[in-house]
């Protein structure tokens, strides 16, 4: 992997994370009654999505729909099989119940996502 490839991966991850953070900031601003500030965060979040999508395009990550469904199902499987069970256990071991519950919720939804992708792939075949 070249330095530019590594930089594209880092930039994509950063833009993606920033998008979600800005959306969370917008949500908080609304809770605090700052609707105009929330809109600023939402506009910036939208720009971050554009940046992230441009990086993905440059990285040639998006393939055919069939390939994308396979990739998505495999990614969900990895989260189900290894990532979230480990995260849940570690959070429980550290007595971080709020984190464990967040991981459990994601774990359960990932199962549903995997099933949806697998069913869609079967319909294509």
Helices and strands as residue ranges (DSSP letters): H 3-31, H 35-59, H 65-78, I 79-83, H 84-93, H 97-124
